Amino acid sequence: MFLERLPEFIANHPILSMAFVGLTVALIANEVSRFTRGFKGISPAQLTALINGENALVVDVSPINDFEKGHVPGSKHVAMSQFDPESKLLAKVKDLPVAVVCKSGMTSAQAAKRLVKAGFKRVYSLEGGTMAWQQADLPLVRGKS
């Protein structure tokens, strides 16, 4: 019954139908890009396990003001404007897990892409950034550390 009436619906609602097709294509493209981007988005709980279990290096690329307001314990601050995958801090950990963090998770994804492009094997980005970390009731360190 549904499939029989589908052409009629499409004919009567072309804009709604095109919007549905567009959203479907966008969702599929987004999911495909997540698999091909070379790094893995992780939750606060997964980052905690990575830090505790594998001693991951956590790099916070937030602006210094955001970093000082609160950051993941043990994270190293590198401003995005100075972020260089070939720096001394990063060059020696190419084969180790590196998690990139920022306030919302957007800037860290850009930094993670740069690490993957530079040959890093195990790159992670905290989805939702320090805001998600805080919402998960995990501790934040204030100041420069």
N, CA, C and O of each residue as an XYZ file, in Angstrom:
580
protein
N       0.822     -1.184      0.000
C       0.000      0.000      0.000
C       0.877      1.264      0.000
O       0.631      2.193     -0.769
N       1.900      1.289      0.867
C       2.775      2.469      0.964
C       3.489      2.734     -0.352
O       3.500      3.863     -0.843
N       4.092      1.684     -0.928
C       4.845      1.867     -2.167
C       3.944      2.262     -3.333
O       4.381      2.950     -4.256
N       2.713      1.837     -3.292
C       1.772      2.201     -4.356
C       1.448      3.693     -4.313
O       1.197      4.303     -5.353
N       1.453      4.284     -3.115
C       1.090      5.690     -2.959
C       2.306      6.625     -2.978
O       2.148      7.846     -2.995
N       3.493      6.065     -2.975
C       4.705      6.872     -2.957
C       4.821      7.808     -4.166
O       5.106      8.990     -3.974
N       4.612      7.332     -5.407
C       4.689      8.255     -6.545
C       3.689      9.418     -6.427
O       3.992     10.546     -6.817
N       2.524      9.137     -5.897
C       1.527     10.190     -5.712
C       2.021     11.224     -4.700
O       1.869     12.427     -4.913
N       2.610     10.755     -3.601
C       3.142     11.658     -2.580
C       4.242     12.535     -3.169
O       4.265     13.745     -2.944
N       5.160     11.919     -3.929
C       6.265     12.659     -4.529
C       5.731     13.716     -5.496
O       6.225     14.843     -5.529
N       4.735     13.349     -6.268
C       4.148     14.295     -7.223
C       3.458     15.456     -6.512
O       3.504     16.589     -6.991
N       2.828     15.188     -5.386
C       2.098     16.221     -4.653
C       3.003     17.069     -3.752
O       2.632     18.181     -3.376
N       4.173     16.555     -3.408
C       5.079     17.248     -2.479
C       6.515     17.212     -3.001
O       7.377     16.598     -2.372
N       6.791     17.853     -4.133
C       8.140     17.753     -4.711
C       9.227     18.394     -3.839
O      10.336     17.865     -3.763
N       8.938     19.497     -3.197
C       9.952     20.157     -2.373
C      10.293     19.305     -1.152
O      11.462     19.135     -0.805
N       9.266     18.779     -0.514
C       9.485     17.907      0.640
C      10.258     16.654      0.228
O      11.139     16.200      0.958
N       9.938     16.106     -0.918
C      10.627     14.910     -1.413
C      12.093     15.196     -1.720
O      12.973     14.400     -1.392
N      12.350     16.362     -2.365
C      13.738     16.720     -2.663
C      14.519     16.977     -1.377
O      15.691     16.613     -1.285
N      13.890     17.594     -0.394
C      14.552     17.835      0.889
C      14.909     16.511      1.561
O      15.994     16.369      2.124
N      14.003     15.554      1.501
C      14.259     14.232      2.087
C      15.443     13.551      1.401
O      16.313     12.991      2.068
N      15.472     13.600      0.069
C      16.571     12.994     -0.679
C      17.881     13.719     -0.352
O      18.912     13.074     -0.162
N      17.847     15.049     -0.286
C      19.045     15.818      0.034
C      19.597     15.497      1.406
O      20.805     15.330      1.574
N      18.713     15.410      2.389
C      19.152     15.063      3.745
C      19.712     13.650      3.811
O      20.698     13.398      4.503
N      19.092     12.745      3.101
C      19.575     11.361      3.083
C      20.979     11.291      2.480
O      21.856     10.616      3.019
N      21.187     11.985      1.369
C      22.510     12.017      0.735
C      23.537     12.660      1.666
O      24.662     12.171      1.775
N      23.165     13.743      2.334
C      24.078     14.414      3.257
C      24.457     13.505      4.425
O      25.622     13.459      4.820
N      23.494     12.791      4.974
C      23.782     11.867      6.076
C      24.706     10.743      5.633
O      25.628     10.374      6.360
N      24.470     10.203      4.462
C      25.329      9.134      3.946
C      26.741      9.665      3.711
O      27.718      9.008      4.070
N      26.851     10.845      3.113
C      28.172     11.440      2.861
C      28.910     11.696      4.173
O      30.117     11.471      4.262
N      28.193     12.163      5.184
C      28.810     12.410      6.484
C      29.337     11.115      7.096
O      30.445     11.090      7.632
N      28.567     10.059      7.023
C      29.003      8.782      7.594
C      30.190      8.214      6.824
O      31.111      7.667      7.432
N      30.184      8.332      5.510
C      31.309      7.853      4.707
C      32.568      8.640      5.058
O      33.649      8.062      5.177
N      32.432      9.959      5.225
C      33.610     10.764      5.556
C      34.167     10.410      6.929
O      35.374     10.514      7.145
N      33.317      9.995      7.855
C      33.809      9.591      9.183
C      34.704      8.366      9.084
O      35.649      8.228      9.861
N      34.422      7.474      8.139
C      35.233      6.269      7.983
C      36.516      6.520      7.210
O      37.480      5.768      7.352
N      36.541      7.562      6.399
C      37.709      7.809      5.559
C      38.600      8.930      6.073
O      39.606      9.240      5.436
N      38.270      9.546      7.195
C      39.031     10.705      7.658
C      40.363     10.327      8.304
O      41.236     11.184      8.440
N      40.539      9.083      8.702
C      41.826      8.633      9.219
C      42.000      8.734     10.719
O      42.974      8.203     11.252
N      41.101      9.390     11.416
C      41.170      9.447     12.871
C      39.815      9.030     13.426
O      38.811      8.984     12.716
N      39.824      8.732     14.708
C      38.604      8.243     15.340
C      38.094      9.265     16.351
O      38.855      9.761     17.182
N      36.829      9.570     16.275
C      36.202     10.410     17.285
C      35.881      9.552     18.498
O      35.335      8.458     18.361
N      36.215     10.044     19.684
C      35.983      9.258     20.899
C      35.210     10.072     21.928
O      35.196     11.303     21.905
N      34.573      9.343     22.826
C      33.806      9.952     23.911
C      34.729     10.254     25.091
O      35.866      9.783     25.122
N      34.251     11.032     26.056
C      35.061     11.263     27.252
C      35.456      9.967     27.968
O      36.586      9.842     28.440
N      34.545      9.018     28.051
C      34.861      7.740     28.711
C      35.953      6.990     27.951
O      36.853      6.411     28.559
N      35.869      7.003     26.625
C      36.896      6.333     25.821
C      38.243      7.032     25.951
O      39.283      6.374     25.974
N      38.233      8.360     26.036
C      39.485      9.088     26.229
C      40.094      8.760     27.587
O      41.308      8.589     27.700
N      39.273      8.672     28.599
C      39.769      8.300     29.928
C      40.443      6.934     29.882
O      41.522      6.752     30.446
N      39.812      5.977     29.213
C      40.392      4.635     29.094
C      41.703      4.678     28.306
O      42.648      3.962     28.638
N      41.766      5.502     27.279
C      42.971      5.622     26.470
C      44.117      6.239     27.276
O      45.268      5.817     27.162
N      43.787      7.235     28.082
C      44.810      7.875     28.920
C      45.308      6.884     29.973
O      46.514      6.722     30.155
N      44.387      6.230     30.657
C      44.765      5.317     31.738
C      45.396      4.024     31.239
O      46.337      3.515     31.848
N      44.886      3.494     30.140
C      45.359      2.198     29.661
C      46.566      2.254     28.751
O      47.388      1.338     28.750
N      46.684      3.334     27.966
C      47.757      3.376     26.973
C      48.618      4.620     27.076
O      49.455      4.875     26.210
N      48.414      5.399     28.139
C      49.214      6.595     28.372
C      49.243      7.520     27.146
O      50.302      7.992     26.732
N      48.065      7.763     26.582
C      47.956      8.601     25.387
C      48.410     10.023     25.670
O      48.221     10.544     26.769
N      49.007     10.637     24.669
C      49.342     12.052     24.741
C      48.077     12.825     24.390
O      47.466     12.581     23.349
N      47.686     13.749     25.249
C      46.511     14.572     24.993
C      46.995     15.983     24.670
O      47.679     16.617     25.474
N      46.631     16.463     23.487
C      47.033     17.784     23.023
C      45.783     18.640     22.918
O      44.840     18.297     22.205
N      45.783     19.754     23.632
C      44.648     20.679     23.618
C      44.991     21.839     22.700
O      45.956     22.563     22.946
N      44.205     22.024     21.638
C      44.469     23.078     20.661
C      43.527     24.273     20.844
O      43.360     25.086     19.935
N      42.924     24.368     22.010
C      42.038     25.499     22.317
C      42.855     26.784     22.426
O      44.061     26.738     22.669
N      42.198     27.927     22.246
C      42.888     29.184     22.559
C      43.319     29.163     24.031
O      42.675     28.512     24.854
N      44.389     29.862     24.359
C      44.958     29.811     25.698
C      43.949     30.187     26.778
O      43.975     29.619     27.870
N      43.066     31.133     26.489
C      42.061     31.523     27.490
C      41.136     30.365     27.828
O      40.824     30.136     28.997
N      40.689     29.624     26.791
C      39.826     28.465     27.021
C      40.584     27.364     27.760
O      40.037     26.713     28.650
N      41.845     27.160     27.385
C      42.668     26.146     28.039
C      42.811     26.434     29.528
O      42.680     25.531     30.355
N      43.078     27.689     29.869
C      43.274     28.067     31.266
C      41.979     27.991     32.076
O      42.018     27.794     33.291
N      40.834     28.147     31.412
C      39.546     28.037     32.111
C      39.253     26.594     32.510
O      38.535     26.351     33.480
N      39.802     25.642     31.769
C      39.604     24.239     32.112
C      40.031     23.326     30.990
O      39.631     23.507     29.840
N      40.861     22.324     31.336
C      41.341     21.371     30.337
C      41.460     19.979     30.954
O      41.454     19.819     32.174
N      41.565     19.001     30.102
C      41.706     17.605     30.519
C      43.013     17.478     31.302
O      44.051     17.958     30.845
N      42.978     16.837     32.477
C      44.208     16.679     33.258
C      45.317     16.001     32.438
O      45.093     14.996     31.763
N      46.502     16.580     32.521
C      47.660     16.018     31.826
C      47.798     16.457     30.378
O      48.776     16.099     29.721
N      46.843     17.224     29.864
C      46.922     17.631     28.465
C      47.975     18.719     28.269
O      48.242     19.519     29.166
N      48.555     18.729     27.094
C      49.560     19.718     26.716
C      48.894     20.738     25.808
O      48.163     20.368     24.889
N      49.138     22.011     26.054
C      48.540     23.050     25.225
C      49.437     23.402     24.050
O      50.625     23.681     24.212
N      48.838     23.383     22.858
C      49.499     23.869     21.651
C      48.440     24.666     20.904
O      47.444     24.104     20.448
N      48.649     25.968     20.776
C      47.684     26.799     20.058
C      47.583     26.314     18.614
O      48.582     25.924     18.009
N      46.378     26.343     18.075
C      46.175     25.865     16.709
C      47.036     26.647     15.727
O      47.487     26.091     14.726
N      47.268     27.913     15.997
C      48.107     28.730     15.111
C      49.566     28.254     15.122
O      50.320     28.547     14.195
N      49.960     27.524     16.165
C      51.327     27.017     16.273
C      51.380     25.502     16.171
O      52.425     24.896     16.407
N      50.262     24.893     15.821
C      50.186     23.436     15.758
C      51.000     22.912     14.574
O      50.734     23.248     13.420
N      51.984     22.095     14.884
C      52.858     21.532     13.859
C      53.086     20.058     14.164
O      53.717     19.734     15.170
N      52.587     19.154     13.320
C      52.776     17.724     13.567
C      54.241     17.303     13.652
O      54.546     16.240     14.193
N      55.141     18.115     13.130
C      56.567     17.780     13.166
C      57.292     18.403     14.357
O      58.519     18.340     14.426
N      56.556     19.006     15.298
C      57.192     19.619     16.471
C      57.852     18.558     17.342
O      57.573     17.367     17.206
N      58.729     19.001     18.235
C      59.425     18.075     19.138
C      58.444     17.256     19.963
O      58.626     16.052     20.145
N      57.409     17.914     20.458
C      56.407     17.250     21.300
C      55.738     16.097     20.560
O      55.537     15.026     21.133
N      55.399     16.306     19.311
C      54.627     15.320     18.561
C      55.479     14.340     17.765
O      55.111     13.171     17.643
N      56.594     14.782     17.226
C      57.397     13.935     16.336
C      57.817     12.623     16.996
O      57.931     11.601     16.318
N      58.045     12.640     18.294
C      58.521     11.430     18.968
C      57.401     10.456     19.343
O      57.678      9.378     19.870
N      56.155     10.815     19.081
C      55.038      9.936     19.464
C      54.196      9.498     18.262
O      53.006      9.220     18.405
N      54.809      9.437     17.086
C      54.061      9.114     15.866
C      53.331      7.771     15.935
O      52.260      7.623     15.347
N      53.887      6.811     16.632
C      53.266      5.486     16.691
C      52.437      5.273     17.953
O      51.826      4.218     18.122
N      52.413      6.249     18.825
C      51.645      6.141     20.069
C      50.289      6.820     19.899
O      50.107      7.606     18.969
N      49.332      6.529     20.785
C      48.039      7.201     20.674
C      48.146      8.687     21.021
O      48.734      9.061     22.036
N      47.567      9.521     20.160
C      47.530     10.965     20.369
C      46.070     11.387     20.275
O      45.402     11.151     19.269
N      45.591     12.014     21.341
C      44.213     12.512     21.367
C      44.249     14.025     21.325
O      44.967     14.663     22.095
N      43.471     14.593     20.423
C      43.427     16.040     20.268
C      42.104     16.539     20.842
O      41.045     15.955     20.612
N      42.195     17.634     21.596
C      41.037     18.174     22.313
C      40.948     19.673     22.056
O      41.966     20.345     21.893
N      39.730     20.187     22.023
C      39.490     21.632     22.017
C      38.193     21.862     22.794
O      37.668     20.936     23.411
N      37.690     23.062     22.768
C      36.498     23.367     23.555
C      35.261     22.613     23.064
O      34.493     22.092     23.873
N      35.063     22.551     21.738
C      33.838     21.955     21.205
C      34.040     20.702     20.366
O      33.074     19.989     20.095
N      35.257     20.418     19.952
C      35.524     19.254     19.121
C      35.719     19.573     17.651
O      36.081     18.687     16.877
N      35.492     20.806     17.248
C      35.619     21.178     15.842
C      37.083     21.435     15.458
O      37.572     20.893     14.467
N      37.762     22.244     16.229
C      39.160     22.558     15.934
C      40.037     21.323     16.101
O      40.986     21.123     15.344
N      39.718     20.496     17.092
C      40.514     19.290     17.309
C      40.403     18.334     16.127
O      41.362     17.623     15.827
N      39.269     18.298     15.455
C      39.119     17.449     14.272
C      40.042     17.921     13.157
O      40.621     17.103     12.442
N      40.184     19.235     13.003
C      41.099     19.783     11.993
C      42.537     19.399     12.322
O      43.299     19.006     11.438
N      42.905     19.513     13.598
C      44.261     19.151     14.020
C      44.500     17.656     13.830
O      45.584     17.247     13.414
N      43.496     16.846     14.133
C      43.624     15.394     13.968
C      43.865     15.047     12.499
O      44.671     14.166     12.199
N      43.188     15.719     11.594
C      43.401     15.485     10.156
C      44.845     15.787      9.778
O      45.449     15.067      8.983
N      45.393     16.852     10.348
C      46.782     17.216     10.045
C      47.749     16.157     10.568
O      48.752     15.856      9.922
N      47.450     15.595     11.731
C      48.308     14.536     12.271
C      48.275     13.294     11.372
O      49.315     12.699     11.089
N      47.101     12.917     10.936
C      46.965     11.755     10.051
C      47.741     11.996      8.757
O      48.442     11.108      8.270
N      47.612     13.188      8.213
C      48.313     13.543      6.971
C      49.828     13.469      7.163
O      50.562     13.161      6.224
N      50.296     13.752      8.387
C      51.732     13.730      8.688
C      52.234     12.321      9.017
O      53.418     12.142      9.303
N      51.350     11.321      8.978
C      51.789      9.942      9.171
C      51.547      9.348     10.548
O      52.029      8.252     10.833
N      50.823     10.032     11.396
C      50.512      9.479     12.711
C      49.528      8.323     12.542
O      48.601      8.398     11.736
N      49.737      7.271     13.297
C      48.953      6.047     13.124
C      47.712      5.972     14.001
O      46.680      5.462     13.564
N      47.795      6.471     15.227
C      46.693      6.322     16.183
C      46.265      7.702     16.665
O      46.759      8.202     17.676
N      45.343      8.309     15.928
C      44.903      9.669     16.202
C      43.441      9.653     16.607
O      42.616      8.972     15.998
N      43.137     10.416     17.650
C      41.777     10.489     18.176
C      41.408     11.952     18.393
O      42.268     12.800     18.631
N      40.112     12.226     18.306
C      39.607     13.567     18.588
C      38.446     13.419     19.564
O      37.548     12.604     19.352
N      38.466     14.205     20.627
C      37.400     14.141     21.629
C      36.149     14.799     21.070
O      36.110     16.014     20.877
N      35.131     13.994     20.813
C      33.867     14.522     20.279
C      33.173     15.365     21.335
O      32.957     14.914     22.460
N      32.831     16.567     20.972
C      32.191     17.483     21.918
C      33.175     18.269     22.750
O      32.776     19.161     23.499
N      34.466     17.956     22.635
C      35.521     18.699     23.301
C      35.426     18.718     24.824
O      34.822     17.839     25.439
N      36.036     19.737     25.411
C      36.031     19.833     26.873
C      34.630     20.078     27.417
O      34.363     19.808     28.588
N      33.730     20.590     26.569
C      32.346     20.751     27.019
C      31.727     19.378     27.286
O      31.018     19.203     28.277
N      31.990     18.402     26.412
C      31.483     17.037     26.619
C      32.166     16.403     27.831
O      31.529     15.683     28.600
N      33.457     16.670     27.998
C      34.214     16.154     29.145
C      33.576     16.646     30.445
O      33.377     15.874     31.382
N      33.259     17.937     30.486
C      32.655     18.532     31.671
C      31.243     17.987     31.901
O      30.858     17.729     33.042
N      30.478     17.811     30.834
C      29.120     17.261     30.952
C      29.142     15.824     31.453
O      28.164     15.359     32.039
N      30.237     15.121     31.231
C      30.382     13.749     31.714
C      30.852     13.725     33.173
O      31.176     12.665     33.707
N      30.886     14.898     33.811
C      31.314     15.031     35.209
C      32.735     14.545     35.442
O      33.038     13.975     36.490
N      33.600     14.768     34.471
C      35.005     14.436     34.630
C      35.746     15.710     35.031
O      35.314     16.814     34.698
N      36.859     15.558     35.742
C      37.543     16.745     36.272
C      38.259     17.548     35.195
O      38.806     17.003     34.237
N      38.235     18.858     35.387
C      39.004     19.770     34.557
C      40.048     20.448     35.436
O      39.808     20.725     36.612
N      41.195     20.705     34.852
C      42.262     21.409     35.551
C      42.228     22.850     35.062
O      42.105     23.105     33.864
N      42.336     23.776     35.986
C      42.348     25.190     35.621
C      43.774     25.723     35.693
O      44.591     25.225     36.469
N      44.067     26.724     34.893
C      45.402     27.310     34.875
C      46.213     26.774     33.715
O      45.690     26.115     32.815
N      47.492     27.068     33.755
C      48.367     26.700     32.638
C      48.833     25.251     32.659
O      48.951     24.649     31.592
N      49.090     24.691     33.761
C      49.653     23.338     33.989
C      50.737     22.964     33.062
O      51.279     21.863     33.158
